[in-house]
Amino acid sequence: MASAKEIRGQIKATQNTAKITKAMEMVAASKMRKAQERVLDARSYAEGVERIIRNLMRAHPEYKHAFLTKREVKRVGIIAVSTDKGLCGGLNTNAMKKAFSVMEASKVKVEALNIGRRASQAMRRFGVNVVASIEDINDAPALDEILGVVQVAMDKYMAGELDEVHLVYSQYVNTMTQKPTSIRLLPCDDSSVSEEAGYWDYLYEPDSQVVLDGLLRRYIEALVYHSVLENKACEHSARMVAMKSATDNAKDIVKDLQITYNKARQAAITQEIAEICSGAAASA
């Protein structure tokens, strides 16, 4: 059994760790609320752009933009969204498992375009070719911060260097639940185009082709940007839960160490009494 002094040191170290994890939990909770607001604000815009794009795809079936045209898949690009920092439970692990499952299902050569340091580390560790990477994303990211990766993906698709582009990220469900999600960005998925009752159409300026070309790019950018916001909300939620769990575990460890310390202290006192009694008996 460790000495009482060593156990006191362990108790002090564990208590200091609990203070740190508690502070990190409170910081994550504060950031989580702001991230949730940004996600909810962005969802309506992303859904609106998606609805317009799907209406245009149905209204102009004769126009085949490259972003809408399926072709033989020989090379796939994966835009993987992750966090820059750890200590957020299994968030990044689950997202990377989803990304690797998409890679395995494609059964062709894969190139990675990463948003977040953890995704880049995972892809390089498993030997995936990383063609673009963005790290150190702010808690309130701007669209300009991620445009580089999105532009590389679109340019490679237009040049025929990629035949499909998939987006993998963590979708925010609630504080306790973050869902790894993958969607096909390019070519745009028209499988869920729904029919709307009645006659409708848009007024185009200058013409429908120019509008559709611009909107398709804005649509891809909006999807990726919204995935980054979703991932940020997931990150802070997962970190808050992980730090709360760490704090609770530290408190449990302190309780166990206190019991061990008391036993060690009692054993030391008993031994001292025994030694005093033995000495007194010997002197008598």
C-alpha positions in Angstrom: 0.0 0.0 0.0 1.2 3.5 -0.8 2.2 5.8 2.0 -0.2 8.4 3.3 2.0 11.1 1.9 1.9 9.6 -1.6 -1.9 9.2 -1.4 -2.3 12.9 -0.3 -0.3 13.9 -3.4 -2.6 11.8 -5.6 -5.7 13.4 -4.1 -4.3 16.9 -4.6 -3.4 16.1 -8.2 -6.8 14.6 -9.0 -8.6 17.6 -7.4 -6.6 20.0 -9.5 -7.5 17.9 -12.6 -11.2 18.1 -11.6 -10.9 21.9 -11.4 -9.4 22.1 -14.9 -12.1 19.8 -16.4 -14.8 21.8 -14.6 -13.6 25.0 -16.1 -13.4 23.5 -19.6 -16.9 22.2 -19.2 -18.2 25.7 -18.4 -16.3 27.2 -21.3 -17.7 24.6 -23.7 -21.2 25.1 -22.4 -20.9 28.9 -23.1 -19.6 28.3 -26.6 -22.2 25.6 -27.3 -25.1 28.0 -26.8 -23.7 30.4 -29.3 -22.9 27.6 -31.8 -26.4 26.3 -31.5 -27.8 29.7 -32.4 -25.5 29.9 -35.4 -26.6 26.5 -36.6 -30.3 27.2 -36.3 -29.9 30.6 -38.1 -28.0 28.9 -40.9 -30.4 26.0 -41.4 -33.2 28.1 -42.8 -30.9 29.6 -45.4 -29.4 26.2 -46.4 -32.9 24.6 -46.7 -34.1 27.6 -48.7 -31.2 27.3 -51.2 -31.7 23.6 -51.5 -35.4 24.0 -52.1 -34.8 26.5 -54.9 -32.1 24.3 -56.5 -34.3 21.3 -56.5 -37.2 23.3 -58.1 -34.8 24.6 -60.8 -33.6 21.0 -61.5 -37.2 19.9 -62.0 -38.2 23.0 -64.0 -35.3 22.7 -66.4 -34.6 19.0 -67.0 -33.2 19.8 -70.4 -30.2 21.8 -69.0 -27.4 19.5 -67.9 -24.9 21.4 -65.9 -21.7 19.4 -65.0 -22.8 19.5 -61.3 -25.9 17.6 -62.3 -24.5 15.1 -64.7 -23.6 11.6 -63.4 -20.6 9.9 -64.9 -18.5 6.7 -64.4 -16.9 6.9 -61.0 -13.1 6.4 -61.2 -11.9 8.8 -58.5 -13.8 10.1 -55.5 -13.1 13.1 -53.3 -14.0 13.2 -49.6 -14.5 16.5 -47.8 -14.1 15.5 -44.1 -15.1 18.0 -41.4 -13.5 17.5 -38.0 -12.3 19.5 -35.0 -8.9 21.1 -34.6 -8.7 20.1 -30.9 -9.4 16.9 -29.0 -11.1 16.2 -25.6 -14.5 15.9 -27.2 -15.3 12.3 -26.7 -15.7 10.0 -29.8 -16.9 12.9 -32.1 -13.9 12.8 -34.5 -13.5 9.0 -34.2 -17.1 8.4 -35.3 -16.8 11.0 -38.1 -13.6 9.4 -39.4 -15.3 5.9 -39.3 -18.0 7.3 -41.5 -15.5 8.8 -43.9 -13.6 5.5 -44.2 -16.8 3.6 -44.7 -17.6 5.9 -47.6 -14.1 5.3 -49.0 -14.5 1.5 -48.7 -17.9 1.6 -50.4 -16.6 3.6 -53.4 -13.9 1.0 -54.2 -11.9 3.5 -56.3 -9.0 5.9 -55.7 -9.9 8.5 -53.1 -8.6 12.0 -52.4 -9.2 13.8 -49.2 -10.0 17.5 -48.7 -10.0 18.2 -45.0 -11.5 20.8 -42.8 -10.0 20.5 -39.3 -6.7 19.2 -38.0 -8.0 15.9 -36.7 -9.2 14.8 -40.1 -5.9 15.7 -41.7 -4.0 13.6 -39.0 -6.3 10.6 -39.5 -6.1 10.7 -43.3 -2.3 11.0 -43.4 -2.1 8.2 -40.8 -4.0 5.8 -43.0 -2.1 6.9 -46.2 -5.0 8.8 -47.9 -3.9 11.4 -50.4 -4.7 14.8 -49.0 -5.0 17.4 -51.7 -6.4 20.3 -49.6 -6.6 21.1 -45.9 -7.8 23.9 -43.7 -7.0 24.1 -40.0 -7.5 26.5 -37.1 -11.2 27.3 -37.8 -12.7 29.9 -35.6 -15.6 29.1 -33.2 -17.6 31.6 -35.4 -16.3 30.6 -38.8 -16.8 32.8 -41.8 -17.5 31.5 -45.3 -14.2 32.8 -46.6 -12.3 30.5 -44.3 -13.6 27.3 -46.0 -13.9 28.5 -49.6 -10.4 27.2 -50.5 -11.3 23.6 -49.9 -14.7 24.0 -51.6 -13.1 25.7 -54.7 -10.5 23.0 -55.0 -13.2 20.3 -54.9 -15.4 22.1 -57.6 -12.4 22.8 -59.8 -11.2 19.2 -59.7 -14.7 18.0 -60.5 -15.1 20.3 -63.4 -11.7 19.3 -64.7 -12.7 15.6 -64.6 -10.1 14.8 -61.9 -12.9 13.8 -59.5 -16.1 12.0 -60.6 -17.9 12.3 -57.2 -17.4 14.4 -54.1 -18.8 13.4 -50.8 -19.2 15.5 -47.6 -18.7 13.9 -44.2 -19.5 15.8 -41.0 -21.1 15.5 -37.6 -24.8 16.6 -37.5 -26.0 18.3 -34.4 -29.1 16.6 -33.0 -29.1 17.7 -29.4 -26.6 18.2 -26.6 -26.2 14.5 -26.0 -26.4 13.3 -29.6 -24.1 14.0 -32.6 -24.8 12.0 -35.7 -22.0 11.2 -38.2 -23.5 12.1 -41.6 -22.4 11.8 -45.2 -24.0 13.3 -48.3 -23.0 13.4 -52.0 -22.2 16.9 -53.0 -21.3 16.3 -56.6 -23.0 15.5 -58.8 -26.0 17.0 -56.9 -28.3 14.4 -55.6 -31.8 14.8 -57.2 -33.3 11.7 -55.7 -35.4 13.6 -53.2 -36.8 16.2 -55.6 -40.5 16.5 -54.7 -43.4 17.5 -56.8 -45.2 20.6 -55.7 -48.9 21.1 -56.5 -50.0 23.8 -58.9 -48.0 25.8 -61.5 -45.0 27.8 -60.4 -41.8 29.3 -61.9 -39.2 31.9 -61.3 -38.3 35.2 -63.0 -34.7 35.1 -64.2 -32.2 37.9 -64.7 -30.3 37.8 -67.0 -31.3 34.2 -67.9 -32.0 30.8 -66.3 -28.7 29.2 -67.3 -26.6 32.0 -65.7 -28.8 31.9 -62.6 -28.6 28.2 -62.2 -24.8 28.1 -62.7 -24.3 30.7 -59.9 -26.8 29.1 -57.6 -25.3 25.6 -58.0 -21.9 27.0 -56.7 -23.6 28.9 -53.9 -25.5 25.7 -53.1 -22.3 23.6 -52.7 -20.7 26.4 -50.6 -23.8 26.7 -48.4 -23.8 22.9 -47.7 -20.2 22.8 -46.7 -20.4 26.0 -44.6 -23.5 24.7 -42.8 -21.7 21.4 -42.1 -18.9 23.3 -40.5 -21.4 25.2 -38.3 -23.0 21.9 -37.4 -19.7 20.3 -36.5 -18.8 23.3 -34.3 -22.0 22.9 -32.3 -21.3 19.1 -32.0 -17.7 19.8 -30.9 -18.7 22.1 -28.0 -21.6 19.8 -27.0 -19.4 16.7 -27.0 -16.6 18.5 -25.1 -19.0 19.8 -22.5 -20.3 16.2 -21.9 -16.8 14.7 -21.9 -15.5 17.3 -19.4 -18.5 16.8 -17.2 -17.9 13.0 -17.2 -14.2 13.6 -16.5 -15.0 15.9 -13.6 -17.5 13.3 -12.1 -14.9 10.6 -12.5 -12.2 12.7 -10.8 -14.6 13.2 -7.9 -15.2 9.5 -7.6 -11.4 8.8 -7.7 -10.9 11.4 -4.9 -13.5 9.6 -2.8 -11.8 6.2 -3.3 -8.4 7.8 -2.5 -9.8 9.3 0.6 -10.9 5.9 1.8 -7.5 4.5 0.9 -5.8 7.4 2.7 -7.8 6.8 5.9 -6.9 3.1 5.8 -3.3 3.9 5.4 -3.4 6.5 8.2 -5.1 4.1 10.5 -2.6 1.3 9.7 0.3 3.7 10.4 -1.3 4.8 13.8 -1.9 1.1 14.7 1.7 0.3 13.8 3.0 3.2 15.9 0.9 2.1 18.9 2.1 -1.5 18.5 5.7 -0.3 18.4 5.2 1.8 21.5 3.6 -1.1 23.4 6.4 -3.4 22.3 9.0 -0.9 23.4 7.4 -0.5 26.8 7.1 -4.2 27.3 10.7 -4.7 26.4 11.9 -2.0 28.8 9.8 -3.6 31.6 
